[in-house]
Amino acid sequence: MRDLSLHLLDIARNSITANSTDINIIINEDYNIDLLTMTIQDNGIGMDQMTLDKVLDPFFTTRKTRNVGLGLSLLKANCIIAGGNLEIFSTPNVGTSANAVLVLSNIDRPPLGNIAATITCLILSEEEFNLSFTYQYNDLSFSFSTNEIQEILGNDVDIKDWSIINWIESYINENIESLKKA
């Protein structure tokens, strides 16, 4: 995958497939310690230890439509090449957490990519779930959740309306840029 936002999309789609009703994505760009950390947590069906032991194998997948599962193994490879690592924790019937760490200054670190487009793509999923997103830049952060936005909109306006999606994408981009300029 060309950038890290596509890895986030892939993992979040795994969370949706695992029947998650809450997905939490945290991105932390901390230049003080030279690390980029991406965490995706869900409350899906989780994995037993046998599945968890195999999940990073590119030739393992729980899907019935294909025989390979490259997403997590490619992310782990990108993390290792960029001086970091990928850890996955899971408990059956509780959920899963994936934590990717990369060295920001490493020349082999893929770019972060279009995070706002990734988040809006997830919101447009057919499945219903709450998506919480937090972006941290050094000591500053901003966050939102789809439940909060839907509550502000009320029941008469669908969060998946294109005007709302466009606003959310702009809102994310503006806040990320604002944190980087501060």
Secondary structure, DSSP 8 states (H G I E B T S, - for coil): --SHHHHHHHHHHHHHHTT-SEEEEEEEEETTTTEEEEEEEE-S----HHHHHHTT-TT--S-SS-S--HHHHHHHHHHHHTT-EEEEEEETTTEEEEEEEEETT-TT------HHHHHHHHHTSSS--EEEEEEEETTEEEEEEHHHHHHHH-TTS-TTSHHHHHHHHHHHHHHHHHHHH-
